[in-house]
């Protein structure tokens, strides 16, 4: 109840007082609320409580328990004491921190003062040292002038007055000129402390690096290293001792070709490349070290550097590989090199297999030798024999020619059941052209149809007369399958080698011929080399054709690594910078520079030769070739093979495919795996890629799939040639033949909305088909030829109408039709043509 009612409420004495409070709300609304008011509790302190400390300050006195009226209500005396102690401890810590900051600030000020004094002292010393140096220079200059004046007075005639210097400045009484006062700005600049010069003069930083120094920049930023200080001290010491002694200039004879690279010129002069480039720039030529300069410019630079010029022509670079004749006492016997030749499938590799007692044929695709193999065989007499196995297929004619060039003896293999064949005749011609003695091996004498005498008689037609026919050519009947006559064959070879008296000098730089070359994945370019003279050792630097390299490894015919290879030894050579051509000559040189220079000269010469061959045509020849190319359809292809000889043989076979309408053009033939660049070339030309015993890498396969380039793999050359012939035959224009299948006569012409004119026809002969071609004849004259737009029987669209039936026809894009016209219906068929 409220107090306004005049009634008292029941409750404890000293309880809460009640009252009314009027609350106001929005929109003029109000409300009366009953509230209670509680009295504050007054805590009386106990007698004997501690008085407030005198040093606690005004705030501490207010918190003490001495005056109960000033103490907050509800706080005990112990709590007041704890709070007082906390306040006192905080004030003590603040005073200690203030003292520490003041002490640190004093130390910093003292350190700055000390550094300022050091800088000023150093600057004073530097100024005094400069002043002393200047005074000394002035004294020397004055003494020099006095000496010059005395000399002039002594030389002048006695009657004349001596000429003195004009208006000398007055000197002080002591005889020493007063130093000129520096300008005002310089004095002010000298008086300022220079921390950068201090850091520069002090050299290295001394003492430990504190955090304050690191954050504030320390003693002036970046400092010089200890090595730089030592170099500076060494230069100062040498300067004090009279200067650095210059090394004596070495004058060199520099061989200068017609053009030379800047880096190679610097190498030959033993000068820094930067100095040579700088000298060229000073002469007005802005070049880099990889650019080539002419001989006249190089001569000026050589003379500027103080060297002597030895002018040579480009062809002189090959003089280093010219070999002198060997002395007879240096020659030693060497194994003979025997080449096995003959027609395909006459048993050449099988015969060599029987001699080596190893299975070689099993490793060849289709039992056909795809490239030249070189093997060494030890005869029963202990003599070593080197055999070269050449392919007999017609596509490998050039490989057989290279085989005959490096051989000493030719073994001509002829099958007893097959007689003399065209490739046998080619082998005979190669042997005769090379002037190599021949031994005829009549193979397959174990076959029931064998007739050795027929072979001997057939050889007579090609001027090969065997011993049994009273000639000089040895002939041996052998059987590669049963091993018959192999000992007689080896004996005949040994006899022929003894007559040839083959010798070579193993103690000289090696030279040899490349039998085969290939690009091996993982090993790089690999060349099968038959060493002909000297000894090829690991680490030798050589040049072979347009390539050069350093022998990284030598591998013999058994697959073992060897350190060296003597005359008549076939080895695989690793370490070339590129794949050479089969038949190239390998020569060992002294330095890499010589090898590189010879290879570059040969490459440039070959490039110029090819360019000259392409340019050596008259205008009439170019016009005739352009007219010829207009009528010829080309099939471009890209060929990659495992070895160089196979790539050449495939390219030669491709040239023979075609006629006056179609021909095959080899865009690129190379050695090694099919790469992404090959796919790019094939895509740009729309050509397929043929791989012979090689595969495409993962990147090339993905690229080929994305760009739609076809890749075909082959391991037998027959299949590749046949497929290319078949593909080239598809480019021949097919022969078109017409076949008449029916006639129809127009009886009436109708006009149909949306279709146009429609002819009502009667099929008078044969059959009418919608897919066939049609001609419109009027008075037996062809006035239109085209196709049908529609063919209807009653209201239905039909594909064909038989003879004697009526139909409706409408022509495609033609409506000039009349009653009585005749429609001729025919079909065209294409007859495919093939290349012979």
Helices and strands as residue ranges (DSSP letters): G 3-5, E 17-24, G 26-28, E 30-37, G 54-56, H 57-63, H 77-155, H 184-191, H 195-202, H 211-216, H 226-240, E 253-256, E 259-261, H 262-269, H 273-282, E 292-294, H 295-304, E 308-311, G 314-321, G 328-330, E 332-333, E 337-342, H 348-356, G 361-363, G 365-367, E 373-378, E 384-389, G 394-396, H 397-405, E 409-415, H 422-434, E 437-443, H 452-460, G 467-469, E 474-477, H 486-500, E 503-504, E 511-520, E 524-533, E 536-537, E 541-544, E 547-555, E 561-562, E 564-565, E 570-576, E 585-589, H 592-615, H 619-630, E 633-641, H 644-655, E 662-671, H 676-685, E 688-692, H 698-707, E 711-714, H 717-729, E 735-752, E 756-769, E 773-778, E 781-793, E 796-797, E 800-802, E 806-811, E 822-831
